[in-house]
Amino acid sequence: MSWLDRLVISRISPGWALNRARARIALKAWNEYEAVQPSRLRRESRNRKSANAENERAQPNLRSLARSLEENLDIASGALDVLVANTVGAGIQPEPQVELKSGGMAESFNRDLLRLWDDWIHNPEVTQ
């Protein structure tokens, strides 16, 4: 605490002095955090937009660059395949959960639905 906080403000309003002390500690911690300090390599950001608004202009260029890399470079294609495999996994799979009136699951009917689904995804035709 500064002399002003100790001698004047704490006697008039202890809560205000406590708030000032907390703010001073938070500001000191903020200023000591190196990543937020501007330097010759890192300018202070003046943009206060959200991440989506910030990236909105760059999205078409990034998308076309990623498509070009994926189509023309095997290593980029492999990296994307690994990323998708580790992120998505087996993908979204349907899981039928038809219940009987008695409250149990219709196991055989659910298996039949999955078998029909597996047949359909290999040849998705609805006009037969």
Backbone as JSON Lines, residues from 0, in Angstrom:
{"i":0,"aa":"M","n":[0.83,-1.19,0.0],"ca":[0.0,0.0,0.0],"c":[0.87,1.24,0.0]}
{"i":1,"aa":"S","n":[0.41,2.23,-0.69],"ca":[1.13,3.5,-0.7],"c":[0.78,4.29,0.57]}
{"i":2,"aa":"W","n":[1.5,5.35,0.8],"ca":[1.23,6.18,1.99],"c":[-0.17,6.78,1.92]}
{"i":3,"aa":"L","n":[-0.64,7.09,0.7],"ca":[-1.98,7.65,0.53],"c":[-3.04,6.63,0.94]}
{"i":4,"aa":"D","n":[-2.83,5.38,0.54],"ca":[-3.77,4.33,0.91],"c":[-3.76,4.08,2.42]}
{"i":5,"aa":"R","n":[-2.57,4.02,3.0],"ca":[-2.46,3.71,4.42],"c":[-2.97,4.84,5.32]}
{"i":6,"aa":"L","n":[-2.6,6.07,5.01],"ca":[-2.89,7.17,5.93],"c":[-4.24,7.84,5.67]}
{"i":7,"aa":"V","n":[-4.69,7.88,4.42],"ca":[-5.88,8.66,4.13],"c":[-7.05,7.76,3.76]}
{"i":8,"aa":"I","n":[-6.89,7.01,2.7],"ca":[-8.03,6.27,2.14],"c":[-8.49,5.16,3.07]}
{"i":9,"aa":"S","n":[-7.54,4.45,3.72],"ca":[-7.96,3.35,4.59],"c":[-8.74,3.85,5.8]}
{"i":10,"aa":"R","n":[-8.51,5.1,6.23],"ca":[-9.24,5.62,7.37],"c":[-10.62,6.14,6.96]}
{"i":11,"aa":"I","n":[-10.72,6.63,5.73],"ca":[-12.01,7.13,5.25],"c":[-12.88,5.97,4.79]}
{"i":12,"aa":"S","n":[-12.29,5.08,3.97],"ca":[-13.06,3.98,3.4],"c":[-12.15,2.76,3.27]}
{"i":13,"aa":"P","n":[-12.18,1.86,4.26],"ca":[-11.32,0.68,4.21],"c":[-11.63,-0.22,2.99]}
{"i":14,"aa":"G","n":[-12.87,-0.3,2.59],"ca":[-13.23,-1.11,1.43],"c":[-12.61,-0.57,0.15]}
{"i":15,"aa":"W","n":[-12.63,0.72,0.02],"ca":[-12.03,1.35,-1.16],"c":[-10.53,1.1,-1.18]}
{"i":16,"aa":"A","n":[-9.88,1.22,-0.01],"ca":[-8.44,0.96,0.08],"c":[-8.13,-0.49,-0.28]}
{"i":17,"aa":"L","n":[-8.97,-1.42,0.17],"ca":[-8.78,-2.83,-0.16],"c":[-8.94,-3.06,-1.66]}
{"i":18,"aa":"N","n":[-9.94,-2.44,-2.26],"ca":[-10.12,-2.56,-3.71],"c":[-8.94,-2.0,-4.48]}
{"i":19,"aa":"R","n":[-8.4,-0.88,-4.01],"ca":[-7.23,-0.29,-4.68],"c":[-6.03,-1.21,-4.55]}
{"i":20,"aa":"A","n":[-5.86,-1.84,-3.39],"ca":[-4.73,-2.75,-3.19],"c":[-4.88,-3.98,-4.1]}
{"i":21,"aa":"R","n":[-6.09,-4.53,-4.19],"ca":[-6.33,-5.67,-5.07],"c":[-6.06,-5.3,-6.53]}
{"i":22,"aa":"A","n":[-6.52,-4.14,-6.94],"ca":[-6.31,-3.7,-8.31],"c":[-4.82,-3.52,-8.59]}
{"i":23,"aa":"R","n":[-4.09,-2.98,-7.6],"ca":[-2.66,-2.77,-7.78],"c":[-1.93,-4.11,-7.92]}
{"i":24,"aa":"I","n":[-2.33,-5.12,-7.14],"ca":[-1.72,-6.46,-7.24],"c":[-2.03,-7.07,-8.61]}
{"i":25,"aa":"A","n":[-3.27,-6.95,-9.05],"ca":[-3.65,-7.5,-10.35],"c":[-2.89,-6.81,-11.47]}
{"i":26,"aa":"L","n":[-2.75,-5.5,-11.38],"ca":[-2.02,-4.75,-12.4],"c":[-0.55,-5.13,-12.41]}
{"i":27,"aa":"K","n":[0.02,-5.34,-11.23],"ca":[1.42,-5.76,-11.15],"c":[1.6,-7.13,-11.79]}
{"i":28,"aa":"A","n":[0.69,-8.06,-11.51],"ca":[0.78,-9.39,-12.12],"c":[0.61,-9.29,-13.63]}
{"i":29,"aa":"W","n":[-0.29,-8.44,-14.09],"ca":[-0.51,-8.25,-15.53],"c":[0.74,-7.7,-16.2]}
{"i":30,"aa":"N","n":[1.38,-6.73,-15.56],"ca":[2.57,-6.11,-16.13],"c":[3.78,-7.04,-16.09]}
{"i":31,"aa":"E","n":[3.8,-7.98,-15.16],"ca":[4.92,-8.91,-15.07],"c":[4.78,-10.04,-16.07]}
{"i":32,"aa":"Y","n":[3.59,-10.26,-16.6],"ca":[3.37,-11.33,-17.56],"c":[3.97,-10.92,-18.89]}
{"i":33,"aa":"E","n":[5.02,-11.6,-19.3],"ca":[5.82,-11.18,-20.43],"c":[5.07,-11.2,-21.76]}
{"i":34,"aa":"A","n":[4.15,-12.14,-21.92],"ca":[3.48,-12.29,-23.21],"c":[2.62,-11.08,-23.57]}
{"i":35,"aa":"V","n":[2.21,-10.3,-22.6],"ca":[1.36,-9.15,-22.91],"c":[2.15,-7.87,-23.11]}
{"i":36,"aa":"Q","n":[3.45,-7.93,-22.9],"ca":[4.25,-6.74,-23.04],"c":[4.63,-6.52,-24.5]}
{"i":37,"aa":"P","n":[4.38,-5.33,-25.04],"ca":[4.83,-5.06,-26.4],"c":[6.36,-4.96,-26.43]}
{"i":38,"aa":"S","n":[6.92,-5.38,-27.54],"ca":[8.37,-5.29,-27.71],"c":[8.66,-4.98,-29.17]}
{"i":39,"aa":"R","n":[9.94,-4.99,-29.54],"ca":[10.27,-4.71,-30.93],"c":[9.8,-5.83,-31.84]}
{"i":40,"aa":"L","n":[9.62,-7.04,-31.31],"ca":[9.14,-8.17,-32.09],"c":[7.63,-8.33,-32.04]}
{"i":41,"aa":"R","n":[7.0,-7.73,-31.06],"ca":[5.56,-7.92,-30.86],"c":[4.91,-6.57,-30.55]}
{"i":42,"aa":"R","n":[4.18,-6.06,-31.53],"ca":[3.51,-4.78,-31.33],"c":[2.26,-4.96,-30.47]}
{"i":43,"aa":"E","n":[1.85,-3.9,-29.87],"ca":[0.62,-3.94,-29.09],"c":[-0.56,-4.0,-30.04]}
{"i":44,"aa":"S","n":[-1.46,-4.9,-29.77],"ca":[-2.63,-5.06,-30.63],"c":[-3.64,-3.96,-30.34]}
{"i":45,"aa":"R","n":[-4.08,-3.31,-31.38],"ca":[-5.09,-2.27,-31.21],"c":[-6.47,-2.78,-31.61]}
{"i":46,"aa":"N","n":[-6.52,-4.01,-32.06],"ca":[-7.78,-4.56,-32.52],"c":[-8.48,-5.26,-31.38]}
{"i":47,"aa":"R","n":[-9.71,-4.91,-31.13],"ca":[-10.46,-5.48,-30.03],"c":[-11.64,-6.32,-30.52]}
{"i":48,"aa":"K","n":[-11.53,-6.84,-31.74],"ca":[-12.62,-7.64,-32.3],"c":[-12.55,-9.05,-31.74]}
{"i":49,"aa":"S","n":[-13.64,-9.79,-31.92],"ca":[-13.65,-11.19,-31.54],"c":[-12.79,-11.99,-32.52]}
{"i":50,"aa":"A","n":[-12.45,-13.21,-32.15],"ca":[-11.61,-14.04,-33.01],"c":[-12.31,-14.32,-34.34]}
{"i":51,"aa":"N","n":[-13.62,-14.56,-34.32],"ca":[-14.34,-14.83,-35.56],"c":[-14.34,-13.6,-36.46]}
{"i":52,"aa":"A","n":[-14.57,-12.44,-35.88],"ca":[-14.58,-11.22,-36.69],"c":[-13.18,-10.92,-37.22]}
{"i":53,"aa":"E","n":[-12.18,-11.22,-36.43],"ca":[-10.8,-10.97,-36.84],"c":[-10.4,-11.85,-38.03]}
{"i":54,"aa":"N","n":[-10.83,-13.1,-38.02],"ca":[-10.42,-14.05,-39.04],"c":[-11.36,-14.07,-40.25]}
{"i":55,"aa":"E","n":[-12.43,-13.32,-40.2],"ca":[-13.43,-13.38,-41.27],"c":[-12.85,-13.0,-42.64]}
{"i":56,"aa":"R","n":[-11.99,-11.99,-42.68],"ca":[-11.39,-11.58,-43.95],"c":[-10.45,-12.64,-44.5]}
{"i":57,"aa":"A","n":[-9.75,-13.34,-43.62],"ca":[-8.72,-14.28,-44.05],"c":[-9.28,-15.65,-44.41]}
{"i":58,"aa":"Q","n":[-10.5,-15.95,-44.04],"ca":[-11.03,-17.29,-44.22],"c":[-11.04,-17.76,-45.67]}
{"i":59,"aa":"P","n":[-11.49,-16.99,-46.65],"ca":[-11.47,-17.5,-48.03],"c":[-10.06,-17.82,-48.52]}
{"i":60,"aa":"N","n":[-9.09,-16.95,-48.2],"ca":[-7.71,-17.21,-48.62],"c":[-7.14,-18.43,-47.93]}
{"i":61,"aa":"L","n":[-7.39,-18.57,-46.63],"ca":[-6.89,-19.73,-45.91],"c":[-7.51,-21.02,-46.42]}
{"i":62,"aa":"R","n":[-8.81,-20.95,-46.69],"ca":[-9.51,-22.14,-47.2],"c":[-8.94,-22.57,-48.54]}
{"i":63,"aa":"S","n":[-8.73,-21.62,-49.45],"ca":[-8.2,-21.98,-50.77],"c":[-6.76,-22.46,-50.67]}
{"i":64,"aa":"L","n":[-5.97,-21.88,-49.78],"ca":[-4.6,-22.34,-49.58],"c":[-4.57,-23.76,-49.03]}
{"i":65,"aa":"A","n":[-5.44,-24.04,-48.05],"ca":[-5.49,-25.39,-47.48],"c":[-5.92,-26.41,-48.52]}
{"i":66,"aa":"R","n":[-6.89,-26.05,-49.35],"ca":[-7.33,-26.97,-50.41],"c":[-6.21,-27.21,-51.41]}
{"i":67,"aa":"S","n":[-5.5,-26.17,-51.78],"ca":[-4.41,-26.32,-52.73],"c":[-3.31,-27.21,-52.15]}
{"i":68,"aa":"L","n":[-2.94,-26.99,-50.9],"ca":[-1.92,-27.81,-50.26],"c":[-2.36,-29.27,-50.18]}
{"i":69,"aa":"E","n":[-3.63,-29.48,-49.83],"ca":[-4.14,-30.84,-49.68],"c":[-4.15,-31.56,-51.03]}
{"i":70,"aa":"E","n":[-4.44,-30.85,-52.1],"ca":[-4.5,-31.47,-53.42],"c":[-3.12,-31.7,-54.01]}
{"i":71,"aa":"N","n":[-2.15,-30.86,-53.71],"ca":[-0.87,-30.9,-54.4],"c":[0.29,-31.45,-53.6]}
{"i":72,"aa":"L","n":[0.18,-31.53,-52.3],"ca":[1.3,-32.01,-51.48],"c":[0.87,-33.23,-50.68]}
{"i":73,"aa":"D","n":[1.61,-34.32,-50.85],"ca":[1.27,-35.55,-50.14],"c":[1.42,-35.4,-48.63]}
{"i":74,"aa":"I","n":[2.43,-34.64,-48.2],"ca":[2.65,-34.5,-46.76],"c":[1.51,-33.72,-46.11]}
{"i":75,"aa":"A","n":[0.99,-32.72,-46.81],"ca":[-0.15,-31.96,-46.27],"c":[-1.39,-32.84,-46.23]}
{"i":76,"aa":"S","n":[-1.58,-33.65,-47.27],"ca":[-2.71,-34.57,-47.3],"c":[-2.62,-35.57,-46.16]}
{"i":77,"aa":"G","n":[-1.42,-36.1,-45.93],"ca":[-1.22,-37.05,-44.82],"c":[-1.46,-36.4,-43.47]}
{"i":78,"aa":"A","n":[-0.99,-35.16,-43.32],"ca":[-1.19,-34.45,-42.05],"c":[-2.67,-34.23,-41.79]}
{"i":79,"aa":"L","n":[-3.41,-33.86,-42.83],"ca":[-4.85,-33.65,-42.66],"c":[-5.56,-34.97,-42.37]}
{"i":80,"aa":"D","n":[-5.12,-36.07,-43.01],"ca":[-5.73,-37.37,-42.73],"c":[-5.53,-37.77,-41.27]}
{"i":81,"aa":"V","n":[-4.32,-37.54,-40.76],"ca":[-4.05,-37.87,-39.36],"c":[-4.87,-36.97,-38.44]}
{"i":82,"aa":"L","n":[-4.97,-35.7,-38.77],"ca":[-5.76,-34.77,-37.96],"c":[-7.22,-35.18,-37.92]}
{"i":83,"aa":"V","n":[-7.77,-35.53,-39.07],"ca":[-9.17,-35.95,-39.12],"c":[-9.37,-37.26,-38.38]}
{"i":84,"aa":"A","n":[-8.46,-38.2,-38.55],"ca":[-8.58,-39.49,-37.88],"c":[-8.53,-39.34,-36.36]}
{"i":85,"aa":"N","n":[-7.68,-38.43,-35.88],"ca":[-7.55,-38.26,-34.43],"c":[-8.63,-37.35,-33.86]}
{"i":86,"aa":"T","n":[-9.25,-36.54,-34.7],"ca":[-10.27,-35.63,-34.22],"c":[-11.66,-36.25,-34.33]}
{"i":87,"aa":"V","n":[-11.97,-36.75,-35.51],"ca":[-13.31,-37.25,-35.76],"c":[-13.44,-38.7,-35.35]}
{"i":88,"aa":"G","n":[-12.39,-39.48,-35.51],"ca":[-12.46,-40.89,-35.18],"c":[-13.23,-41.63,-36.25]}
{"i":89,"aa":"A","n":[-14.15,-42.47,-35.86],"ca":[-14.92,-43.25,-36.82],"c":[-16.07,-42.44,-37.4]}
{"i":90,"aa":"G","n":[-16.23,-41.23,-36.99],"ca":[-17.31,-40.4,-37.5],"c":[-18.56,-40.56,-36.66]}
{"i":91,"aa":"I","n":[-19.6,-39.93,-37.11],"ca":[-20.88,-40.01,-36.41],"c":[-21.62,-41.24,-36.91]}
{"i":92,"aa":"Q","n":[-21.91,-42.13,-36.03],"ca":[-22.58,-43.37,-36.39],"c":[-23.98,-43.37,-35.78]}
{"i":93,"aa":"P","n":[-24.98,-43.78,-36.56],"ca":[-26.32,-43.86,-35.99],"c":[-26.41,-45.05,-35.03]}
{"i":94,"aa":"E","n":[-27.2,-44.88,-34.02],"ca":[-27.42,-45.95,-33.07],"c":[-28.92,-46.03,-32.78]}
{"i":95,"aa":"P","n":[-29.61,-46.91,-33.48],"ca":[-31.06,-46.99,-33.26],"c":[-31.36,-47.48,-31.85]}
{"i":96,"aa":"Q","n":[-32.35,-46.85,-31.24],"ca":[-32.74,-47.21,-29.88],"c":[-34.26,-47.31,-29.81]}
{"i":97,"aa":"V","n":[-34.78,-48.27,-30.54],"ca":[-36.21,-48.5,-30.54],"c":[-36.56,-49.25,-29.27]}
{"i":98,"aa":"E","n":[-37.54,-48.75,-28.53],"ca":[-37.95,-49.39,-27.29],"c":[-39.25,-50.15,-27.5]}
{"i":99,"aa":"L","n":[-39.38,-51.21,-26.75],"ca":[-40.63,-51.97,-26.75],"c":[-41.63,-51.28,-25.83]}
{"i":100,"aa":"K","n":[-42.88,-51.64,-25.95],"ca":[-43.89,-51.05,-25.07],"c":[-43.65,-51.44,-23.63]}
{"i":101,"aa":"S","n":[-42.99,-52.58,-23.42],"ca":[-42.7,-53.02,-22.05],"c":[-41.57,-52.21,-21.41]}
{"i":102,"aa":"G","n":[-40.87,-51.42,-22.22],"ca":[-39.81,-50.57,-21.67],"c":[-38.42,-51.04,-22.03]}
{"i":103,"aa":"G","n":[-38.26,-52.29,-22.48],"ca":[-36.95,-52.79,-22.87],"c":[-36.6,-52.36,-24.28]}
{"i":104,"aa":"M","n":[-35.37,-52.65,-24.68],"ca":[-34.92,-52.3,-26.02],"c":[-35.25,-53.43,-27.0]}
{"i":105,"aa":"A","n":[-35.62,-53.08,-28.21],"ca":[-35.9,-54.05,-29.27],"c":[-34.57,-54.39,-29.93]}
{"i":106,"aa":"E","n":[-33.81,-55.28,-29.31],"ca":[-32.44,-55.58,-29.74],"c":[-32.4,-56.08,-31.18]}
{"i":107,"aa":"S","n":[-33.23,-57.05,-31.52],"ca":[-33.17,-57.63,-32.87],"c":[-33.58,-56.6,-33.91]}
{"i":108,"aa":"F","n":[-34.57,-55.8,-33.63],"ca":[-35.0,-54.77,-34.57],"c":[-33.91,-53.71,-34.75]}
{"i":109,"aa":"N","n":[-33.25,-53.35,-33.65],"ca":[-32.15,-52.38,-33.73],"c":[-31.0,-52.92,-34.56]}
{"i":110,"aa":"R","n":[-30.67,-54.21,-34.38],"ca":[-29.61,-54.83,-35.19],"c":[-29.99,-54.83,-36.66]}
{"i":111,"aa":"D","n":[-31.28,-55.15,-36.96],"ca":[-31.74,-55.15,-38.35],"c":[-31.63,-53.74,-38.95]}
{"i":112,"aa":"L","n":[-31.98,-52.72,-38.19],"ca":[-31.86,-51.35,-38.68],"c":[-30.41,-50.99,-38.98]}
{"i":113,"aa":"L","n":[-29.49,-51.39,-38.1],"ca":[-28.07,-51.13,-38.36],"c":[-27.58,-51.87,-39.6]}
{"i":114,"aa":"R","n":[-28.04,-53.11,-39.79],"ca":[-27.64,-53.87,-40.96],"c":[-28.16,-53.19,-42.23]}
{"i":115,"aa":"L","n":[-29.41,-52.73,-42.2],"ca":[-29.96,-52.0,-43.34],"c":[-29.18,-50.7,-43.6]}
{"i":116,"aa":"W","n":[-28.81,-50.02,-42.53],"ca":[-28.03,-48.79,-42.67],"c":[-26.69,-49.08,-43.33]}
{"i":117,"aa":"D","n":[-26.0,-50.14,-42.87],"ca":[-24.7,-50.5,-43.45],"c":[-24.84,-50.83,-44.94]}
{"i":118,"aa":"D","n":[-25.92,-51.5,-45.32],"ca":[-26.15,-51.79,-46.74],"c":[-26.41,-50.5,-47.51]}
{"i":119,"aa":"W","n":[-27.18,-49.59,-46.93],"ca":[-27.56,-48.38,-47.64],"c":[-26.39,-47.43,-47.84]}
{"i":120,"aa":"I","n":[-25.46,-47.32,-46.86],"ca":[-24.38,-46.34,-46.99],"c":[-23.4,-46.71,-48.1]}
{"i":121,"aa":"H","n":[-23.35,-47.99,-48.48],"ca":[-22.49,-48.38,-49.59],"c":[-23.11,-48.05,-50.94]}
{"i":122,"aa":"N","n":[-24.41,-47.95,-50.99],"ca":[-25.11,-47.6,-52.21],"c":[-26.34,-46.76,-51.85]}
{"i":123,"aa":"P","n":[-26.14,-45.46,-51.55],"ca":[-27.26,-44.63,-51.1],"c":[-28.21,-44.3,-52.25]}
{"i":124,"aa":"E","n":[-29.21,-45.07,-52.39],"ca":[-30.2,-44.92,-53.47],"c":[-31.58,-44.89,-52.85]}
{"i":125,"aa":"V","n":[-32.36,-43.86,-53.17],"ca":[-33.7,-43.74,-52.59],"c":[-34.8,-43.91,-53.6]}
{"i":126,"aa":"T","n":[-34.44,-44.1,-54.87],"ca":[-35.48,-44.16,-55.91],"c":[-35.84,-45.58,-56.3]}
{"i":127,"aa":"Q","n":[-35.31,-46.59,-55.62],"ca":[-35.6,-47.97,-56.0],"c":[-37.02,-48.35,-55.67]}
